[in-house]
Amino acid sequence: MSWALVVSAPEEEAELVASELFDSGALGVEVQDHSLPLMPGTPALPDGRARLIAHFASREEVFELAQLTSGEPLEIEEQDWSVSWRAHHKTMRMGPRSWVRPPWEELKLSPGEVAVAIDPGMAFGTGSHPTTSLCCERVDELLQTFPGADVLDIGTGTGVIALIAARLGAARVVGTENDPVALAAARKGAALNGIDSVDWLLAENPDDVPGEFGIVIANILLNPLEELAVQIAQRVAPRGRLVLSGLLSAQGDAAVHAYVQQGLRYVERKERDGWCRVELARD
Ligand SMILES: C[S@@+](CC[C@H](N)C(=O)[O-])C[C@H]1O[C@@H](n2cnc3c(N)ncnc32)[C@H](O)[C@@H]1O
């Protein structure tokens, strides 16, 4: 048997709630909403509401979170739920030169292109979430503008951004995580791709990462981005760029404000499916 937490949320907030569940340690989150037919036998959804089924490593985690949220614990028959995800994990273009593919799909690359294989299920970052694709796209573009830059990926999840950066020739690449399960998934992903040049660091605070980086990327939520603004901004090298996501479109300005206060200059923002990425520079 394994344990999951079932949470009901307004449909427009489902992705945000899913991100929060991942932040709370979920190994995988299934979102059921009105955009797709439900599997036979699945209870109908109330109008305008989505159901999230978050899978956790232990029963304790589920019960602890159930007390903090309006979620209900669910005991499920042993099943390899990570396998059922595979049906949804497809090869995706991330940026001008980069792709993410499932390990079981082959991909013929054009000259100059790179791909990383990501096995879904253990951490956030298969490439399908708009914030992941927004960040991967930008790291690809920035490494065209600043070839061989150093890259710091804060909240690396599966490691997808750091792995793409390594494949695209970044010099020093560091991926940090505050969740040991996700960090283990990132290390596994690096081995799967035969990439041994990335430093993986268990760190809640970017102060623990020595040095400065030409490109710093943090796809974490607005709250930690605001709380860690001093420490994240300090990691951006002179003439370096900072890319922030994990932000709903309405939260972009607040993130920019927090980092302008740290002396960075606003460069641009890009939106996708209600989420956004913002970019700042250190002059
Ligand atoms: C939205 S996921 C992003 C994963 C991946 N970078 C991507 O773009 O798909 C955010 C990740 O950041 C991690 N995280 C949250 N706060 C963090 C912090 N203060 N330091 C390091 N990692 C953090 C979470 O555990 C989670 O794996």
The ligand as an SDF file (V2000), in Angstrom:
LIG
                    3D

 27 29  0  0  0  0  0  0  0  0999 V2000
    8.9820   24.4230   -9.1870 C   0  0  0  0  0  0  0  0  0  0  0  0
   10.2210   23.2530   -8.8020 S   0  0  0  0  0  0  0  0  0  0  0  0
   11.3820   23.5830  -10.1230 C   0  0  0  0  0  0  0  0  0  0  0  0
   12.1730   22.3770  -10.5500 C   0  0  0  0  0  0  0  0  0  0  0  0
   13.0140   22.6150  -11.7980 C   0  0  0  0  0  0  0  0  0  0  0  0
   14.0690   23.5750  -11.5460 N   0  0  0  0  0  0  0  0  0  0  0  0
   12.1640   23.0910  -12.9490 C   0  0  0  0  0  0  0  0  0  0  0  0
   12.3650   24.2110  -13.4100 O   0  0  0  0  0  0  0  0  0  0  0  0
   11.2790   22.3510  -13.3650 O   0  0  0  0  0  0  0  0  0  0  0  0
   10.9580   24.0220   -7.4020 C   0  0  0  0  0  0  0  0  0  0  0  0
   12.0100   23.1660   -6.7110 C   0  0  0  0  0  0  0  0  0  0  0  0
   12.6910   24.0090   -5.8050 O   0  0  0  0  0  0  0  0  0  0  0  0
   12.9270   23.3410   -4.6040 C   0  0  0  0  0  0  0  0  0  0  0  0
   13.0850   24.3910   -3.5880 N   0  0  0  0  0  0  0  0  0  0  0  0
   12.1330   25.1430   -2.9910 C   0  0  0  0  0  0  0  0  0  0  0  0
   12.7000   26.0590   -2.1740 N   0  0  0  0  0  0  0  0  0  0  0  0
   14.0520   25.8860   -2.2830 C   0  0  0  0  0  0  0  0  0  0  0  0
   15.1990   26.5190   -1.6900 C   0  0  0  0  0  0  0  0  0  0  0  0
   15.0770   27.5050   -0.8150 N   0  0  0  0  0  0  0  0  0  0  0  0
   16.4350   26.0760   -2.0210 N   0  0  0  0  0  0  0  0  0  0  0  0
   16.5930   25.0680   -2.8950 C   0  0  0  0  0  0  0  0  0  0  0  0
   15.5390   24.4250   -3.4870 N   0  0  0  0  0  0  0  0  0  0  0  0
   14.2960   24.8330   -3.1790 C   0  0  0  0  0  0  0  0  0  0  0  0
   11.7440   22.4150   -4.4450 C   0  0  0  0  0  0  0  0  0  0  0  0
   12.0710   21.3080   -3.6450 O   0  0  0  0  0  0  0  0  0  0  0  0
   11.4520   22.0240   -5.8970 C   0  0  0  0  0  0  0  0  0  0  0  0
   12.1160   20.8340   -6.2670 O   0  0  0  0  0  0  0  0  0  0  0  0
  1  2  1  0
  2  3  1  0
  2 10  1  0
  3  4  1  0
  4  5  1  0
  5  6  1  0
  5  7  1  0
  7  8  2  0
  7  9  1  0
 10 11  1  0
 11 12  1  0
 11 26  1  0
 12 13  1  0
 13 14  1  0
 13 24  1  0
 14 15  1  0
 14 23  1  0
 15 16  2  0
 16 17  1  0
 17 18  1  0
 17 23  2  0
 18 19  1  0
 18 20  2  0
 20 21  1  0
 21 22  2  0
 22 23  1  0
 24 25  1  0
 24 26  1  0
 26 27  1  0
M  CHG  2   2   1   9  -1
M  END
$$$$
